[in-house]
Amino acid sequence: MSEMLSTDQDLDRLPTEQDLGRLQFTTLLYYLHCTNPDNGLVRDKTEPNAPASIAAIGMALATIPVVVERGVIIREFAAKMTRKRLSYLMACPQGPEADSSGYKGFFYHFLDIETGRRVWQCELSTIDSAFLFAGALTVATYFDGDTADEAEIRQLAMALYERADWNWARDGGATLTHGWRPESGFIPYRWRGYDEGLLLYIIGLGSPTHPLPPESFAAYTETYEWRNIYGHELLYSGPLFTHQLSHMWIDFRGIRDEFMRDHDSDYFENSRRATFVQQQYAIRNPLGFAGYGEHCWGFTASDGPGWGKRTINGVEHEFFDYIARGAPFGPDDGTISPWAVIASLPFAPEIVVPTVRNFARKDLGMTRLYGFKPSFNQTYGVETSPTGWWVSPYHFGIDQGPVVLMIENYRTGLLWDIMKRCRPVVSGLRRAGFTGGWL
């Protein structure tokens, strides 16, 4: 597995079903290698001493069914690992104290990987907690056996989810806030307009204990922007991940809320169109970055070469560190993310597969440990880099999950099928006004 594919003949046939399986497996290894075995907390990134990311823990939980169904870990032991992780999370201290793990059932964005307590004075994050709850609901639904471990998984996962006080997180408004800090209270930003918050609202609406009112979802959608971009009619959001993360768990094919009924579309078709918009932007390449083209695109939240400006071929370019890049309205600094392309595999395989084939030709680690490096920039030269240009030195826990889960949904629909049996998700969709299709 550690050897790169070397011949042009090999590269021309990429990626086959076998190659996708290998990429999925080596990407998945992040959650086995970068997890603290004492408590199940998952590192945010491969940088030494990085804290745990609560969203990465949720994605790690969501990959457990893939691990079992693909024969990586036997179900019995996967259940024990899952039970231990959920048990630890339930026992983490919750309260208004600045060094707790969370408050009102939500968790801080980053936790100390040994103690499980808040680090960096980070925010109590509603969206990152939602990814944790989505992972918990995944294992609660998947582990449906009558063994003691599987029964305890269901009990713990539901308790973790049902503890979250969604109405507190609204801070008196209709929409959900981005989060809260004990030092300063609620963050002034709210989840409004289309983005990955779609999942947040569906999970909040489905809560059997503290459900959001339906007007919360209506308030979220009332600032939606329907646009025509390069001939594609779509609900706009710039970064590609915003069109993908909710879809890791929910099969939006054929189900529609009021907005999508009015526009004769659905969120799956919308993500397909957004994927084509990204490719079209790269083909047009208005800022003249190196490498962009039909088979080199993927603009999303990602690591970057760093803040600063460089003059290249007489043109001054501004570069960024970690930021949510988007197309076609930016920000854009020449940085491309292979993982975001792979996460669009279910939507537009006809353009994703040739693009992955192109990325495989570059020295980006497709067949090495953890799979593709998360981002690269061919405009930003780095003399010490094997490629001659900037490549992210780290892998990120929240980039690995979309690759694993969306490859699996493309191959078998596994996660989608599991979540169709998940009562809170189905309830949340219905309370949001979704009808039709499998609902």
LINLIN-V219897 format. One record per backbone hydrogen bond with DSSP energy under -0.5 kcal/mol. NH is the residue of the N-H (numbers start at 1). CO is the residue of the C=O. E is the energy in kcal/mol with one decimal. If there is no record, write none. Layout:
# LINLIN-V219897
NH/CO/E
NH/CO/E
This chain:
# LINLIN-V219897
11/7/-2.1
12/8/-2.5
13/9/-1.0
13/10/-0.6
14/10/-0.6
14/11/-0.8
20/16/-2.7
21/17/-2.1
22/18/-2.1
23/19/-2.8
24/20/-2.6
25/21/-2.1
26/22/-2.7
27/23/-2.1
28/24/-2.2
29/25/-1.3
30/27/-1.4
31/28/-1.6
32/28/-0.6
32/29/-0.8
33/29/-3.1
34/30/-2.9
35/32/-0.5
36/41/-2.9
37/35/-0.6
39/36/-1.0
40/36/-3.0
43/34/-2.7
44/51/-3.0
46/395/-2.0
50/47/-1.8
52/111/-3.2
53/42/-2.0
54/109/-2.1
57/53/-1.8
58/54/-1.6
59/55/-2.2
60/56/-2.4
61/57/-2.2
62/58/-1.9
63/59/-1.4
64/61/-1.3
67/63/-2.5
68/64/-2.3
69/65/-3.0
70/66/-2.4
71/68/-1.7
72/67/-2.4
73/67/-1.3
77/74/-0.6
78/74/-2.5
79/75/-2.5
80/76/-1.4
81/77/-2.4
82/78/-2.3
83/79/-2.8
84/80/-2.2
85/81/-2.0
86/82/-2.5
87/83/-2.4
88/84/-2.0
89/85/-2.2
90/86/-2.4
91/87/-1.4
92/88/-1.0
92/89/-0.5
95/102/-2.8
100/97/-1.5
101/93/-2.9
102/93/-1.1
103/106/-1.2
106/103/-2.1
108/101/-2.4
109/123/-2.5
111/52/-2.1
112/117/-3.6
116/112/-2.7
118/100/-1.8
119/110/-1.5
122/119/-2.1
124/180/-3.4
125/107/-1.6
125/123/-0.8
126/124/-0.6
126/178/-1.8
129/125/-1.6
130/126/-1.9
131/127/-1.7
132/128/-1.6
133/129/-2.8
134/130/-2.5
135/131/-2.0
136/132/-2.4
137/133/-2.9
138/134/-1.7
139/135/-2.0
140/136/-2.2
141/137/-1.8
142/138/-2.6
143/139/-2.5
144/142/-1.9
151/147/-2.3
152/148/-2.1
153/149/-2.1
154/150/-1.9
155/151/-2.0
156/152/-3.0
157/153/-2.9
158/154/-2.0
159/155/-2.0
160/156/-2.5
161/157/-2.0
162/158/-3.1
163/159/-1.1
164/161/-1.2
165/104/-2.6
166/164/-1.1
166/210/-0.6
169/165/-1.4
170/167/-1.0
171/168/-1.7
172/167/-0.5
173/170/-2.1
177/169/-2.4
178/189/-2.4
180/124/-1.4
181/185/-2.2
184/181/-0.5
185/181/-3.1
187/179/-2.6
191/176/-2.9
192/190/-1.2
193/220/-2.6
198/195/-1.7
199/196/-1.3
200/196/-0.7
201/197/-2.3
202/198/-1.9
203/199/-2.5
204/200/-2.1
205/201/-3.0
206/202/-1.4
207/204/-0.9
212/204/-1.6
216/213/-2.2
217/213/-0.6
217/214/-0.6
218/214/-1.6
219/215/-2.1
220/216/-1.9
221/217/-2.2
222/218/-1.1
223/220/-0.6
224/221/-2.0
226/224/-0.5
227/225/-0.6
227/234/-3.3
229/227/-0.6
229/232/-2.6
232/229/-2.2
233/231/-0.6
234/227/-2.8
234/232/-0.6
236/225/-3.2
236/234/-0.7
240/299/-2.6
242/239/-1.0
243/240/-1.7
244/241/-1.8
245/241/-2.3
247/244/-0.6
248/244/-0.8
248/245/-1.0
249/246/-1.0
250/246/-1.8
252/250/-1.0
255/252/-1.1
256/435/-2.2
261/257/-2.5
262/258/-2.2
263/259/-1.1
264/261/-1.1
265/260/-2.3
267/255/-0.5
268/252/-0.5
270/266/-2.2
271/267/-2.0
272/268/-2.0
273/269/-2.2
274/270/-2.4
275/271/-1.8
276/272/-1.7
277/273/-2.2
278/274/-1.9
279/275/-1.8
280/276/-2.6
281/277/-2.4
282/278/-1.9
283/279/-2.1
284/280/-2.3
285/281/-2.9
288/285/-1.6
292/289/-0.7
293/296/-1.6
296/293/-1.9
300/298/-0.5
302/323/-2.2
306/320/-2.2
308/319/-1.6
310/317/-2.3
312/310/-0.6
312/315/-3.3
315/312/-1.8
317/310/-3.3
317/315/-0.5
319/308/-3.5
323/302/-1.8
323/321/-0.6
325/300/-1.9
325/323/-1.2
326/331/-1.6
327/238/-1.5
330/326/-0.7
336/376/-2.7
337/298/-2.4
338/336/-0.5
340/337/-0.7
341/337/-1.0
341/338/-0.5
342/338/-2.2
343/339/-2.0
344/341/-1.6
345/342/-2.0
347/344/-0.7
348/344/-2.2
351/348/-1.6
352/348/-2.1
353/349/-2.3
355/351/-1.1
356/352/-2.7
357/353/-2.1
358/354/-1.7
359/355/-2.5
360/356/-2.2
361/357/-0.8
361/358/-0.9
362/358/-0.6
362/359/-1.2
364/362/-2.2
368/365/-1.3
370/26/-1.4
371/368/-2.6
373/364/-2.5
374/394/-0.7
376/336/-2.1
377/390/-2.8
378/334/-0.6
381/379/-1.1
382/388/-1.5
385/382/-1.5
388/385/-0.7
390/377/-1.0
390/380/-2.3
392/375/-2.7
397/44/-3.0
399/396/-1.3
400/396/-1.2
401/397/-1.1
403/399/-0.8
404/400/-2.2
405/401/-3.0
406/402/-2.1
407/403/-1.9
408/404/-1.8
409/405/-2.5
410/406/-2.0
411/407/-2.4
412/408/-3.4
413/408/-1.4
414/408/-0.7
417/413/-2.7
418/414/-2.3
419/415/-2.5
420/416/-1.3
421/418/-1.6
422/419/-0.9
423/421/-0.8
426/422/-2.4
427/423/-2.9
428/424/-2.6
429/425/-2.5
430/426/-2.2
431/427/-2.5
432/428/-1.6
433/430/-1.3
434/429/-2.6
435/256/-1.9
439/436/-1.5
